[in-house]
């Protein structure tokens, strides 16, 4: 990628160099020439209001355009001629025989124009002592593209920029002094700015050596429960971590607002996807709803039937606590474990039982 970028830069430098050399309308008298004559009343069209000079160029051995002949220009219908100088023997200082004309024009403030000529007599090929007459010329102003920072709030604002500048990673080339100047939330680099998006966060900005400018959180997030050990009186909205758990910290299950999991730095409420067993797996302390009555196995066919049980006992996975000696004793088709029984359902099969 770096090689492609380098090649691109070299091409831009080459084209820029060629254009700069073409803006010089100075000529060298080499002693041999031909004449290009623009007839009286020749048709002039296009962007010619500010044109002050017109010339014909050749391409030298370095690939640069060099003026071979020029004339002042005024759009008053009067004739004028351009003397084209040919190259001396062994030199690279003029037009070569049969070399095609490259027309250019410029204004007093050095704006460059492409020129297209129509010929009445002769052609657009150079020949010593040749003669060509022109009966129409069209001018087209060259569009000069200047890439740079177009944001007036940036420290490197370029007033002459015609298009926004970007680096090879797509970051803006605008440099900002602080987060108060940026156009949107993003990352300030020493040489540019990158907007945050789904694939680029404040954390990544810091990793890459930038200074993140994040959208401020409205209000003051924190624990708003007075029973928590970290109750924050100044909080205006409940605080949550990246997993959606409350930031409130509780000393015991006596203080919690609902059944859930006490962590060292927060609290998570139980739900269908988060159980007491999950809480323990994640290093938390589960606070479960107490069972009313006497839980146990209430099936007389089970080997651990409990005659005193008045509530069917279930483990943390929802399986019955009843233990059966064989499939002849089970209440429904399902899976016999060493310490319980699970009925088959759409999400639990015989194959999963064996696993």
PyMOL commands that set and color helices and strands:
alter all, ss='L'
color gray80, all
select helices_A, chain A and resi 2-22+202-207+276-281+350-354
alter helices_A, ss='H'
color red, helices_A
select strands_A, chain A and resi 33-46+51-59+65-72+80-85+102-107+112-121+131-141+147-148+163-164+186-189+192-195+211-213+221-222+237-238+260-262+267-269+285-287+295-296+311-312+334-336+341-343
alter strands_A, ss='S'
color yellow, strands_A
deselect
rebuild
show_as cartoon
